Amino acid sequence: LPVMKVQDQFTPATYNDPDLTERLAGAFKTAFGKTNVMEMEPVMGAEDFGQYGRQEPKIPICIFWLGGVSPTTFELSKKEGKPLPSLHSALFAPEREPSIKTGVTAMTMAALELLE
C-alpha cells in the first residue's frame, strides 16, 4: 500500500493588501453606493486564495465578501444578534439572481479599475 505523509496541515490567514483594498473599495462604492460597501472587522480566516499573495514574486491580493441575503434578512440578523450561515455551512442559501448579478458587477468593476 502507498504511504501518505501530510505536510503543512494549515492554511495561513489571508492578508489583504491595504492599498489594493482601498482602491477596490472605492470602485465598489462608485458602483453600488457608499452605504452598500461596508468595512468588516478583521478575522483570522484562511482561504486557499491567500496563498497567491505569499508566493514570489509577491503580488498584492484582496479578498472581498459579497452579501448574498436580502436586506431584510441581514437587518433581522443584526437586530437579533443571530449570525447568518457562513459560506461553507449546509444552511448557506444566498438569493441566487441578485447575488450573481452583484458578484459579476463587482468583479467587472475590479477589473476595470485595475486595468484602467
C-alpha positions in Angstrom: 0.0 0.0 0.0 1.2 3.5 -0.7 2.3 5.6 2.3 1.0 9.1 2.6 2.6 11.8 4.7 0.7 15.0 5.3 2.7 18.2 5.4 1.7 21.8 6.4 -1.8 20.9 7.7 -2.8 24.6 7.9 -3.6 27.5 5.7 -2.2 30.8 6.9 -4.5 33.8 7.4 -5.3 35.8 4.2 -3.7 39.2 4.2 -5.4 41.9 2.2 -3.0 44.5 0.7 -4.2 47.8 2.2 -3.7 49.9 -0.9 -5.4 47.4 -3.2 -8.2 47.0 -0.7 -8.8 50.8 -0.6 -8.7 51.1 -4.3 -11.2 48.3 -4.9 -13.5 49.7 -2.1 -13.6 53.0 -4.0 -14.6 51.3 -7.2 -17.3 49.3 -5.4 -18.6 52.4 -3.7 -18.9 54.0 -7.1 -20.8 51.0 -8.5 -23.0 50.2 -5.5 -23.2 53.3 -3.4 -21.2 54.1 -0.2 -23.9 52.7 2.1 -23.7 49.3 0.3 -19.9 48.8 0.8 -19.0 48.0 4.4 -15.7 47.7 6.2 -15.6 44.5 8.2 -13.7 43.7 11.3 -10.6 41.6 10.5 -10.9 37.9 11.1 -8.2 35.3 11.2 -9.9 33.5 8.3 -7.9 31.3 6.0 -8.6 30.7 2.3 -6.5 28.9 -0.3 -6.7 32.2 -2.2 -4.4 33.8 0.4 -1.6 31.6 -0.9 -1.4 33.8 -4.0 -0.1 36.7 -2.0 2.6 34.6 -0.4 4.4 33.4 -3.5 7.4 35.0 -5.1 7.2 37.4 -6.8 4.7 38.8 -4.2 1.6 40.3 -5.8 -1.0 42.3 -3.9 -4.2 40.5 -3.2 -7.6 41.4 -1.8 -10.5 39.1 -1.0 -13.9 40.7 -0.5 -17.1 39.3 0.8 -20.3 39.5 -1.2 -23.6 39.7 0.7 -26.0 37.1 -0.5 -29.1 37.6 1.6 -31.9 40.1 1.3 -31.5 43.4 3.2 -34.5 42.3 5.4 -32.7 39.1 6.4 -29.5 41.0 7.0 -31.1 43.6 9.2 -33.0 40.9 11.2 -29.7 39.1 11.8 -28.1 42.3 13.1 -31.1 43.1 15.3 -31.4 39.6 16.8 -27.6 39.1 17.0 -28.0 35.8 15.2 -25.2 35.1 12.8 -26.0 34.3 9.2 -24.9 30.9 7.9 -21.4 31.0 6.6 -20.3 30.2 3.0 -19.3 26.6 3.9 -22.5 25.9 6.0 -25.2 23.5 4.8 -27.6 26.3 5.7 -26.0 28.8 3.4 -28.7 29.8 0.9 -28.0 33.1 -0.9 -30.5 34.8 -3.1 -29.3 33.5 -6.4 -30.1 36.2 -9.0 -29.1 39.3 -7.1 -26.0 37.6 -5.7 -24.8 36.5 -9.1 -25.5 40.0 -10.6 -23.8 41.8 -7.8 -20.8 39.4 -8.0 -20.4 39.8 -11.7 -20.7 43.6 -11.4 -18.1 43.7 -8.5 -15.6 41.6 -10.5 -16.2 43.7 -13.6 -15.6 46.9 -11.6 -12.5 45.5 -10.1 -11.1 44.5 -13.5 -11.9 47.9 -15.0 -10.3 49.7 -12.0 -7.2 47.6 -12.1 -6.8 47.5 -15.9 -7.7 51.2 -16.3 
